Amino acid sequence: MVSFMNREALIGIDLGGTNIRLGKVRGGTLERLHSQRISSQAAEGLILGEIYKAIERVMDDEVVAIGCGVPSVVDVEAGIVYSVENIPSWRQVPLKVKLEERYGLPVLVNNDANVFALGELHYGKGQGMRNMVGLTLGTGLGAGVIIDGRLYCGANCGAGEIGSIPYRDHTIETYCSGEYFQRKSGRSGDAVFELAQQGDEETLRLFEDFGYELGHAIMTVLYAYDPDLIVLGGSVSKAFSFFEGGMRRRLEDFDYQHSLARTTITRSEVDHVAILGAAALFMDPR
């Protein structure tokens, strides 16, 4: 695999179900940033065209490679993305080949939670860590796993899909993502966060309950991977101060309290960390 030094410029892409965010990255510094909505319900080719236009907003002659994170399972070697979340037409898209043919540059594609974890490893709370897990709390629940200083994807890029594990009457993701707030209160995560900031007692209890459920997901991570660090990212993580108490209360049931005491659980503080992590795909040893 081609790898690059920090002094070289790369493009990092964070492709979501409704937006694309990308930038020119050099040495962990975002030199140029662009964000736009995409036509998520459109045909495959039209969405690709929108992505090309977005890339060309930050592309220049200094760029030597492109890294991309997508909300889907990925054939990492071939760079094929499957069943991209909230983009119905993207069932099987050879994104790596499409981008390499258009720009003549090396391209790596991986899952969005994986690139979040890489961003934290190289530029955030994970610096100096050998074993960590990045949890993305947003519309869904994702996890990126770092083992012995490198990204662990599993055989089919499915490592860390703890959100799909059965839990209560559904799955862990149902209780540990923005879906929880919509189901319990009929409001989006952003809306309940605003109410919590205003001190609404019912909403504060809702966050306490959410934290308790998230504690189960954290315990699952602890039992499966025994990391030094768990970093929370995604839109819901900004409410960490409101749900941390419930999470810690649930973790009192974890069997190995001595291990828990040595594990840091915190939230990301790096702006645009997924963009940085997408570029950092070229720093990950293979």
C-alpha positions as CSV (number, residue, x, y, z in Angstrom):
1,M,0.0,0.0,0.0
2,V,1.2,3.5,-0.8
3,S,1.9,5.6,2.3
4,F,2.6,9.3,2.6
5,M,4.5,11.6,5.0
6,N,2.7,14.3,7.0
7,R,4.2,17.0,4.9
8,E,2.3,15.9,1.8
9,A,-1.2,17.2,0.9
10,L,-4.1,14.8,0.7
11,I,-7.8,15.1,0.4
12,G,-10.0,13.6,3.2
13,I,-13.6,13.0,2.5
14,D,-16.4,12.4,5.0
15,L,-19.4,11.2,3.0
16,G,-22.7,11.1,4.9
17,G,-26.2,10.2,3.9
18,T,-27.2,13.8,3.3
19,N,-24.0,15.8,3.2
20,I,-20.4,15.6,2.0
21,R,-17.6,17.3,4.0
22,L,-14.1,17.3,2.7
23,G,-10.8,19.1,2.8
24,K,-7.2,19.4,1.8
25,V,-5.1,18.0,4.7
26,R,-1.4,18.4,5.4
27,G,0.2,17.2,8.6
28,G,-3.1,17.1,10.5
29,T,-3.9,20.7,9.4
30,L,-7.0,21.3,7.4
31,E,-5.8,23.8,4.8
32,R,-9.0,24.0,2.8
33,L,-12.6,22.9,3.7
34,H,-15.8,22.4,1.8
35,S,-19.2,21.1,2.8
36,Q,-22.4,20.7,0.8
37,R,-25.6,18.7,0.7
38,I,-25.9,15.8,-1.7
39,S,-29.0,14.6,-3.6
40,S,-29.2,11.4,-1.5
41,Q,-32.4,10.1,-3.3
42,A,-30.9,10.6,-6.8
43,A,-29.4,8.0,-9.1
44,E,-25.8,6.7,-8.5
45,G,-24.2,8.7,-11.3
46,L,-25.8,12.0,-10.3
47,I,-24.5,11.7,-6.8
48,L,-21.0,10.7,-8.1
49,G,-21.1,13.9,-10.2
50,E,-21.8,16.0,-7.0
51,I,-18.9,14.3,-5.2
52,Y,-16.6,15.1,-8.1
53,K,-17.6,18.8,-8.0
54,A,-17.1,18.9,-4.3
55,I,-13.6,17.4,-4.6
56,E,-12.7,19.9,-7.3
57,R,-13.4,22.7,-4.8
58,V,-10.4,21.6,-2.7
59,M,-8.2,19.9,-5.3
60,D,-4.9,21.4,-6.5
61,D,-1.6,20.3,-7.9
62,E,-0.2,19.6,-4.4
63,V,-2.7,16.8,-3.6
64,V,-1.1,13.3,-3.9
65,A,-3.9,11.0,-2.7
66,I,-7.6,10.8,-1.6
67,G,-9.0,9.1,1.4
68,C,-12.8,8.6,1.9
69,G,-15.0,7.5,4.7
70,V,-18.5,6.3,3.9
71,P,-21.4,5.1,6.1
72,S,-21.5,1.5,4.8
73,V,-19.7,-1.8,4.8
74,V,-16.7,-1.5,2.4
75,D,-14.6,-4.0,0.5
76,V,-11.4,-2.3,1.7
77,E,-9.0,-3.8,-0.9
78,A,-11.2,-3.1,-3.9
79,G,-12.8,0.1,-2.5
80,I,-16.3,-1.0,-3.3
81,V,-19.0,0.4,-1.0
82,Y,-22.2,-1.6,-0.3
83,S,-25.7,-0.3,0.7
84,V,-24.7,3.2,1.8
85,E,-26.9,4.5,4.6
86,N,-29.6,6.9,3.4
87,I,-28.4,6.7,-0.3
88,P,-30.7,4.0,-1.8
89,S,-29.1,4.0,-5.3
90,W,-25.7,3.2,-3.8
91,R,-26.0,-0.6,-3.4
92,Q,-22.6,-1.6,-4.9
93,V,-20.4,1.3,-6.1
94,P,-16.7,0.9,-7.0
95,L,-15.8,4.2,-5.5
96,K,-12.1,3.7,-5.4
97,V,-11.9,2.8,-9.1
98,K,-14.2,5.7,-10.0
99,L,-12.0,8.3,-8.2
100,E,-8.7,6.8,-9.3
101,E,-9.8,6.9,-12.9
102,R,-11.0,10.5,-12.7
103,Y,-8.0,12.0,-10.8
104,G,-5.1,9.6,-11.4
105,L,-4.3,9.5,-7.7
106,P,-4.2,6.7,-5.2
107,V,-7.5,6.3,-3.3
108,L,-8.5,4.5,-0.1
109,V,-12.1,4.0,1.0
110,N,-13.2,2.8,4.4
111,N,-16.1,2.9,6.9
112,D,-16.9,6.3,8.4
113,A,-16.5,5.0,12.0
114,N,-13.1,3.6,11.1
115,V,-11.9,6.9,9.8
116,F,-13.2,8.6,12.9
117,A,-11.1,6.2,15.0
118,L,-8.0,6.9,12.8
119,G,-8.5,10.6,13.1
120,E,-8.5,10.3,16.9
121,L,-5.5,8.0,16.9
122,H,-3.3,10.4,14.9
123,Y,-4.7,13.8,15.8
124,G,-6.9,13.5,18.8
125,K,-7.3,11.8,22.2
126,G,-5.8,8.6,20.8
127,Q,-2.3,10.0,20.2
128,G,0.2,7.6,21.9
129,M,-2.4,4.9,22.4
130,R,-2.0,1.3,21.1
131,N,-5.6,0.0,21.7
132,M,-8.6,2.2,21.4
133,V,-12.2,2.3,20.1
134,G,-14.0,5.2,18.6
135,L,-17.7,5.2,19.0
136,T,-19.8,7.5,16.7
137,L,-23.2,8.5,18.2
138,G,-25.4,10.0,15.5
139,T,-28.3,8.8,13.5
140,G,-26.8,5.3,14.1
141,L,-24.1,3.8,16.3
142,G,-20.7,3.0,14.7
143,A,-17.4,1.8,16.1
144,G,-13.8,2.0,14.8
145,V,-11.3,-0.4,16.4
146,I,-7.6,0.2,16.8
147,I,-5.5,-2.8,17.9
148,D,-1.8,-2.5,18.5
149,G,-1.7,0.9,16.9
150,R,-3.4,0.0,13.6
151,L,-7.0,-0.1,12.3
152,Y,-8.7,-3.4,12.6
153,C,-11.4,-3.9,10.0
154,G,-12.1,-7.6,10.2
155,A,-12.4,-9.9,7.2
156,N,-15.3,-7.9,5.7
157,C,-15.0,-4.5,7.2
158,G,-17.5,-5.6,9.8
159,A,-15.4,-5.3,13.0
160,G,-17.0,-3.0,15.6
161,E,-20.6,-3.3,14.3
162,I,-21.8,-3.5,17.9
163,G,-24.9,-1.5,17.1
164,S,-26.3,-4.6,15.3
165,I,-26.0,-6.8,18.4
166,P,-29.5,-7.8,19.7
167,Y,-30.5,-5.9,22.8
168,R,-33.8,-5.8,24.7
169,D,-36.5,-5.7,22.1
170,H,-34.3,-4.6,19.2
171,T,-30.6,-3.8,18.8
172,I,-28.0,-1.8,20.7
173,E,-28.2,0.9,18.1
174,T,-31.9,1.4,18.8
175,Y,-31.0,2.5,22.4
176,C,-27.6,4.1,21.8
177,S,-28.1,6.6,19.0
178,G,-30.2,9.5,18.0
179,E,-33.0,7.1,17.2
180,Y,-33.5,6.7,21.0
181,F,-34.6,10.3,21.4
182,Q,-36.9,10.2,18.4
183,R,-38.6,7.1,19.7
184,K,-38.8,8.2,23.3
185,S,-39.8,11.8,22.9
186,G,-40.6,12.4,19.2
187,R,-37.8,14.9,19.0
188,S,-34.5,14.9,17.2
189,G,-31.2,14.6,19.2
190,D,-30.5,18.3,18.5
191,A,-33.9,19.4,19.8
192,V,-33.6,17.5,23.1
193,F,-30.0,18.8,23.5
194,E,-31.3,22.4,23.3
195,L,-34.0,21.5,26.0
196,A,-31.3,20.0,28.2
197,Q,-29.2,23.1,27.9
198,Q,-32.3,25.0,29.1
199,G,-32.5,22.8,32.2
200,D,-35.7,21.0,31.2
201,E,-36.1,18.3,33.9
202,E,-37.9,15.7,31.8
203,T,-35.2,16.0,29.1
204,L,-32.4,15.7,31.6
205,R,-34.0,12.5,32.9
206,L,-34.1,11.3,29.2
207,F,-30.4,11.9,28.8
208,E,-29.8,10.1,32.1
209,D,-31.7,7.1,30.7
210,F,-29.9,7.3,27.4
211,G,-26.5,7.3,29.2
212,Y,-27.6,4.1,31.2
213,E,-28.4,2.4,27.9
214,L,-25.1,3.6,26.3
215,G,-23.3,2.1,29.3
216,H,-24.4,-1.3,28.0
217,A,-22.7,-0.5,24.6
218,I,-19.6,0.6,26.5
219,M,-19.5,-2.6,28.5
220,T,-19.8,-4.6,25.2
221,V,-16.8,-2.7,23.9
222,L,-14.9,-3.3,27.1
223,Y,-15.6,-7.1,27.1
224,A,-14.8,-7.5,23.4
225,Y,-11.7,-5.3,23.0
226,D,-10.3,-4.2,26.4
227,P,-9.1,-0.9,25.1
228,D,-7.0,1.8,26.8
229,L,-9.3,4.5,25.5
230,I,-12.9,4.9,24.2
231,V,-13.6,8.1,22.4
232,L,-17.2,9.2,21.6
233,G,-17.9,11.2,18.5
234,G,-20.9,12.1,16.3
235,S,-23.6,14.7,16.9
236,V,-25.0,13.1,20.1
237,S,-21.6,13.1,21.8
238,K,-21.8,16.9,22.3
239,A,-24.3,16.1,25.1
240,F,-21.8,14.0,26.9
241,S,-22.1,16.1,30.1
242,F,-25.8,15.3,30.2
243,F,-25.5,11.5,29.8
244,E,-22.2,10.7,31.4
245,G,-23.7,10.2,34.8
246,G,-26.2,7.5,33.6
247,M,-23.4,5.9,31.6
248,R,-21.1,5.7,34.7
249,R,-24.0,4.3,36.8
250,R,-24.5,1.5,34.3
251,L,-20.7,0.8,34.3
252,E,-20.9,0.0,38.0
253,D,-22.1,-3.4,36.9
254,F,-19.0,-4.1,34.8
255,D,-17.3,-7.2,36.1
256,Y,-13.7,-6.0,35.9
257,Q,-13.6,-2.6,37.8
258,H,-9.8,-2.6,38.0
259,S,-9.7,-2.7,34.2
260,L,-12.4,0.0,33.9
261,A,-10.4,2.3,36.2
262,R,-7.5,2.1,33.7
263,T,-9.7,2.9,30.7
264,T,-10.4,6.5,29.7
265,I,-13.8,7.2,28.3
266,T,-14.2,10.7,26.9
267,R,-15.5,12.6,23.9
268,S,-13.7,13.9,20.8
269,E,-12.6,17.5,20.8
270,V,-11.1,17.6,17.3
271,D,-12.9,19.6,14.7
272,H,-13.5,17.8,11.4
273,V,-11.8,14.7,12.8
274,A,-13.5,12.4,10.2
275,I,-11.9,14.4,7.4
276,L,-8.5,14.1,9.0
277,G,-9.1,10.4,9.6
278,A,-9.9,9.8,6.0
279,A,-6.6,11.3,5.0
280,A,-4.9,9.3,7.7
281,L,-6.0,6.1,5.9
282,F,-2.6,6.4,4.1
283,M,-0.8,6.5,7.5
284,D,-2.2,3.2,8.7
285,P,0.2,0.3,8.4
286,R,-0.8,-2.6,6.2
